[in-house]
Amino acid sequence: MKINTLLSMFAPKDVKFFPMLEETATILSQSATYLQELFACEDEAHKNELCRLIKAEEVKGDKVTGGIIHELNNTFITPFDREDVHALADAMDDVIDVINRCAQKVLLYQPKHFPEHSVKLVDIIKKGSDELLNAAYELSNIKKTDLRLRAHCKEIKRLEEEADVVYEEAIISLFKEASISSNTVELIKLKEIIQELEKAANKINSTGKAIVTILVKYA
């Protein structure tokens, strides 16, 4: 057995990464909450404010992720493999980035309405973000909470599959509307926004996979 492996077995592991990962997951969940409010909002001024709030969360997320990477480079013993902590932090940050891109496209394009399917996708994103938040709080005691963690990851996968179905229905609906509507520009705007929503759901699933990787190694 390598000396480094022996040291890692007996040396105390730095637990500061757990609150940092929890903070990132909280930012992600808050971003999804604002996104849900955005797609339910009819007041243009409030829509603009929600987009600003989502951008502010994205900036906060970048700072926390940067802090995690900095600590990884300066910590000898980490609670999980260094690359697994990095992958999980990056995956959550990617979700926050996509949510922000979606909000900024709403701000830029100013769509006249949000189709029903887009609202369903946002609801799925919110549910997935809440599953990730709950999972993040289980990581610090993974050997005792592995069953709950697995349940969260299973639900995240189910939500991603549901999002795939809703996304396909959304695109089909848009093309049907295009055949009877002359407002092609509006449909293109909506298609881009819906594509960003689908990406967010996929990124949440990727984050779930990063947690599964940790589970396989440490639970």
Steps between C-alpha positions, in 0.01 A plus 500: 500500500633843410609736778259768372212252520590408857522864596160572346346221708614640834543873443202725585314607187428867445122540526481861385395375156162382626362847591645637175323233292183560701528872428533433127195273510307770689591758234387255231168442674445874545577560132240239407247666733553835328471329161169346603376843610621649170293257292192568713543879491303736276642831621788609274678701769492206739623268223801725454564497875483120512751477215730731696462285811585185303810669362602597854464136610717392205773742611479363856519146366816580303664638815417193708615263225821699469545468876453122484762467227738722696458286811549180299835634387601580857362206698695180554220264608154547344181319610462345154739464208612842389369449147158393632460814712611706199256320267205548737574870554541555125179311421291712739662816369410393145133474599506850648666632182233347275218634718658844471534467120132413479405805710722727292334373181162580652632848579643541149214353296206622711264219385133590498406185690646180642354178355360244743782257423765755596332550838498122551874488425565774754303307761713191429817708535381630835419149626839375381682788669323420827608136470859618452476729801374217719774273365769758575401502867530119513859490372669579831367176651498287189533157662183555702302687235592296192145367453355851505774619265422219257130591516579864417717394204231260376241778511736736317535241223123456483450876474754520217308232309177692560671818372601319180136413431377852577775651282402284202134596549602867522690492170218313324255758632717788376523353150124451492455862603750607234284342231203717593678813621684768308702607805808290427733726698302445820511124450877506450537695825290247689690208347833637626361556849352149512831354385676671791243356740563152366875551543443599863308177565781300337764680707310418819510135398875529437535632854306201626746274318790678673337418835451138394873478425573612856244252634661209318838582653410598854157372608 
